[in-house]
Structures are given as C-alpha cells and as structure tokens.
Amino acid sequence: MTIKNFLPELVAFLLGISAVYFLKWTTTDLVWSLWLSSLVIGYLTILSIIFAGVYFGFYVIFHSDFPEKDRVKAVVIGGLVALFLLGFFSLHFCGFHSGHAAFLISFFPLKEISSDPFGDSFGNPFKLWKIVFQYMMPLYGIFLIAPIIMERKNIFGPLLDAIQLVREGIKGDLVKTYPNTPDTKKRALQDPFARPYVNVIKMHGLIFFFGFCHWLKVDSFVVYVVVYSVYFFPWRILSRKDDNSVAVIT
C-alpha cells in the first residue's frame, strides 16, 4: 500500500482524535459517537450495494443482447429482490443497533434524552432513524466526517464499481470476470454485505470494554485513543499489498 493510498485514512484518523481532544469529549461521547458511526456508515454501505445492483441490473436487462421477451419478468424479479434485501437488512442491521443502544443507554445515559427511546425502536427502523436525526445527529453528526473519509471505499465503492462497469460496456455473455485468484474470488463473494457488520462485531466486543471503564470510573482521553484505534485505524492497509487488478467485462 503506497503512502498516497494510506494518507487520507491516516489524516482522517488523526483529525478525529484531535477533534475529540479539543472538544473534551467524555467516554459517554465516545460510546455514542462510535454507535452512530457504526449505524450510519454501515447502512450507507448497504444502500450503496443495493443501488449498485439495481443500477447494473437495469443496464444488463435493457442491453441489446438481453432477450426482450424476458425483460418485464427480469425487472419484476430484480425489483422484488432489491426490495427484499432493503427490507431484510434494514430490519436486521438497524435491529442490531437498537439492541446495542438499549443496552448502552443504561450505562451511558444522555442528558438530552430523558428516557430510553430505543426499546420501542427494535424492529422499527423508521423510529430508530427518527431518534438518530432528532438526538444523535445534533450531538455527534460532525464526528461522521472522519469515519466517512476512512470508510469511503466501502461506502461508495460498490456504486462506483457499477458505474465503471456500465461505462466500459457489456459484451458477449454479460459475465463480469475477476482476476483468477482464490483470494480475489473469496473477497468478491464475502465482502458486499459482510463489511457493514464488521463494526457491529467490534461494537459487541467494545461493549464489555465500555462497561469495564464505567465500573472503574475511567473517563479519559487515553480511553478514547485506545478504542478509536481499535475501531477505526486502518490496520488492514498495513498488512495488505496493493491490488492493482481491476474488473473487466467480457
């Protein structure tokens, strides 16, 4: 990984820590800013993947090589699949974060919220997002800038890849081919909807750390640096070589 690829992530990481230091955030602020980041970035990634599939799917269906008699059926099936994925991951992903929030608010209450509004949001993503925009965004929305920079490839990558594929055009049997390596094939199958849940898994582990800090009454900038590093530092960049391969259409 070249310094050019690494620099934006490093700058965003340092900016995030610096902002927290000067804003004098507490451990409570840390907890909820991380929770908000996990929800927003993860959900944006899911939406990007779904919209990328819809965009690319429509281009394939209305390509001259696609049988015209099958287009209506393909649009209906594709639309139902997209709606199912949107509904399923909205309930599942947002439900995870509703459960996290209901747990965290008992240990890290917010003075801006007089009671626990998250219990009723489980299974209701619309109510969860209402709570987010009503309470969380005004408090920690600015925190999202640095994580979005660090996660920009995961958030915008699927949609940009679909746009690139459409621009290159579709030929032959409409098959998208990848470099013939097991590692690349494995990532192609696992990455799309797995990545948004990475931060959820991290949050599960960090909940215990948060609780331990709360029990010890530890509320310092050191705690933030440790957790922020675990949560956001791009460790994968340090252990991975550049992948110069690109997808092509055959």
C-alpha positions in Angstrom: 0.0 0.0 0.0 1.5 3.3 -1.1 1.6 6.4 1.1 -0.8 8.0 -1.4 -3.4 5.3 -0.5 -2.7 5.4 3.2 -2.5 9.2 3.7 -6.3 10.0 3.7 -7.0 7.3 6.3 -4.2 8.5 8.5 -5.2 12.2 8.2 -8.8 11.4 9.0 -7.8 9.2 11.9 -5.6 12.0 13.4 -8.3 14.6 12.8 -10.9 12.5 14.6 -8.7 12.1 17.7 -7.6 15.8 17.6 -11.2 17.0 17.4 -12.2 14.9 20.4 -9.2 16.2 22.4 -10.1 19.8 21.8 -13.8 19.2 22.3 -13.0 17.4 25.6 -15.4 14.6 24.9 -16.1 12.1 27.7 -16.3 8.3 27.5 -20.1 8.7 27.1 -19.5 10.8 24.0 -17.1 8.2 22.7 -19.7 5.4 23.1 -22.5 7.2 21.3 -20.3 8.7 18.5 -19.0 5.2 17.7 -22.5 3.8 17.8 -23.7 6.5 15.4 -20.8 5.9 13.1 -21.4 2.2 13.0 -25.1 2.7 12.2 -24.7 5.4 9.6 -21.7 4.1 7.7 -22.9 0.5 7.8 -26.3 1.4 6.5 -24.9 3.7 3.8 -22.7 0.8 2.7 -25.8 -1.5 2.5 -27.7 1.1 0.4 -24.7 1.6 -1.9 -24.5 -2.2 -2.6 -28.3 -2.5 -3.3 -28.4 0.6 -5.5 -25.3 -0.7 -7.3 -27.0 -3.9 -8.0 -30.2 -2.1 -9.2 -28.2 0.2 -11.5 -26.1 -2.6 -13.0 -29.1 -4.9 -13.3 -31.2 -2.4 -15.2 -28.3 -1.9 -17.6 -28.0 -5.6 -18.2 -31.7 -6.1 -18.6 -32.0 -3.3 -21.2 -28.9 -4.2 -23.0 -29.4 -5.2 -26.7 -28.1 -8.7 -26.0 -30.8 -9.4 -23.4 -33.9 -11.2 -24.6 -36.6 -8.6 -25.0 -39.4 -11.1 -24.1 -37.8 -11.6 -20.7 -37.3 -8.0 -19.7 -40.6 -7.4 -17.8 -40.1 -10.6 -15.8 -36.5 -9.7 -15.1 -37.5 -6.2 -13.9 -40.2 -7.6 -11.6 -37.9 -10.3 -10.1 -35.0 -7.9 -9.8 -37.2 -5.3 -8.1 -38.6 -7.8 -5.6 -35.1 -9.0 -4.8 -33.9 -5.4 -4.2 -36.9 -4.6 -2.0 -36.4 -7.8 0.0 -32.7 -7.0 0.6 -33.6 -3.5 1.6 -36.2 -4.6 4.0 -34.2 -7.5 5.4 -31.0 -5.6 6.1 -33.0 -2.5 7.3 -34.6 -4.7 10.0 -31.6 -6.8 10.7 -28.9 -4.2 10.7 -30.9 -1.5 12.4 -32.2 -4.1 14.9 -28.7 -4.8 16.0 -28.1 -1.2 16.7 -31.4 -0.7 18.5 -30.3 -3.6 20.8 -26.9 -2.0 21.3 -28.4 1.4 22.1 -30.9 0.0 24.6 -28.0 -1.7 26.4 -25.6 1.3 26.3 -28.1 3.9 27.4 -28.4 2.2 30.8 -24.7 2.6 31.4 -24.1 5.8 29.5 -27.3 8.0 29.7 -27.5 11.1 27.7 -28.9 14.2 29.4 -30.6 15.2 26.1 -32.7 12.0 26.4 -34.9 11.8 29.5 -35.9 8.2 29.0 -34.9 5.1 26.9 -36.4 5.6 23.4 -34.5 2.7 21.8 -36.5 -0.2 23.3 -39.5 0.6 21.1 -37.3 1.0 18.0 -36.3 -2.6 17.8 -37.9 -4.0 14.6 -38.8 -0.5 13.6 -36.0 1.1 11.6 -38.2 4.2 10.9 -38.4 5.0 14.6 -34.7 4.3 15.0 -33.8 6.8 12.3 -36.2 9.4 13.8 -34.3 9.1 17.1 -31.0 9.3 15.3 -31.9 12.6 13.5 -33.7 14.1 16.5 -31.0 13.4 19.1 -27.8 11.9 17.8 -27.0 13.9 14.7 -27.1 17.3 16.5 -24.7 15.9 19.1 -22.3 13.8 17.1 -23.0 14.3 13.4 -19.7 16.2 13.0 -17.9 13.1 14.2 -19.0 11.3 11.0 -16.7 13.3 8.7 -13.5 11.4 9.7 -15.0 7.9 9.6 -16.7 8.5 6.2 -13.3 9.5 4.8 -11.7 6.4 6.3 -14.5 4.1 5.0 -15.1 5.9 1.7 -14.1 2.9 -0.4 -16.6 0.6 1.4 -19.4 3.2 1.3 -19.1 4.4 -2.3 -17.0 1.6 -3.8 -19.9 -0.7 -4.9 -21.8 2.0 -6.6 -18.7 3.5 -8.3 -17.8 0.0 -9.5 -21.2 -0.5 -11.1 -20.9 2.9 -12.8 -17.5 1.9 -14.1 -18.7 -1.4 -15.5 -21.6 0.3 -17.3 -19.2 2.8 -18.8 -16.9 0.1 -20.1 -19.9 -1.5 -21.7 -21.2 -5.1 -21.8 -20.2 -7.6 -24.4 -20.7 -11.3 -25.1 -22.5 -13.2 -22.4 -22.7 -10.3 -19.9 -20.4 -12.1 -17.5 -18.3 -10.0 -15.1 -14.9 -11.6 -14.7 -12.3 -11.1 -11.9 -8.6 -11.9 -11.7 -8.4 -15.7 -11.4 -7.1 -15.9 -7.8 -8.8 -17.7 -4.9 -8.3 -14.7 -2.6 -10.0 -12.3 -5.0 -12.9 -14.7 -5.6 -13.3 -15.1 -1.9 -13.5 -11.3 -1.3 -15.9 -10.9 -4.2 -18.3 -13.4 -2.5 -17.9 -12.3 1.1 -17.3 -8.5 1.1 -20.6 -7.0 -0.2 -22.8 -7.4 2.9 -20.2 -8.6 5.3 -18.3 -5.3 5.7 -21.2 -3.3 7.3 -21.3 -5.9 10.1 -17.6 -5.6 10.9 -18.2 -2.6 13.1 -21.2 -4.3 14.7 -18.9 -7.2 15.7 -16.3 -4.7 17.0 -19.1 -3.0 19.0 -20.1 -6.2 20.7 -16.5 -6.6 22.0 -16.2 -3.0 22.9 -19.4 -3.0 24.9 -17.6 -5.1 27.5 -14.7 -2.6 27.5 -17.1 0.3 27.9 -18.7 -1.5 30.9 -15.3 -2.1 32.4 -14.4 1.5 32.1 -17.7 2.6 33.6 -17.1 0.3 36.5 -13.6 1.7 37.1 -15.0 5.2 36.5 -12.3 5.8 33.9 -13.1 8.7 31.7 -10.0 10.0 29.9 -8.6 10.8 26.5 -6.5 7.7 26.7 -9.6 5.5 26.7 -10.8 7.3 23.6 -7.5 6.8 21.7 -7.4 3.1 22.5 -11.0 2.4 21.5 -10.8 4.8 18.5 -7.7 2.9 17.3 -9.3 -0.4 17.6 -12.5 0.8 15.9 -11.2 3.0 13.0 -7.4 2.7 12.5 -7.0 1.1 9.0 -4.9 -1.9 10.2 -5.7 -3.8 7.0 -3.8 -1.3 5.0 -0.6 -2.1 6.9 -0.9 -5.9 6.2 -2.0 -5.9 2.6 -0.2 -5.2 -0.6 -1.6 -3.1 -3.4 -4.1 -4.8 -5.5 -3.7 -3.3 -9.0 -6.2 -5.7 -10.6 -9.4 -4.3 -12.0 -12.7 -5.9 -13.0 -13.3 -6.2 -16.7 -16.3 -7.0 -18.9 -16.1 -9.8 -21.4 
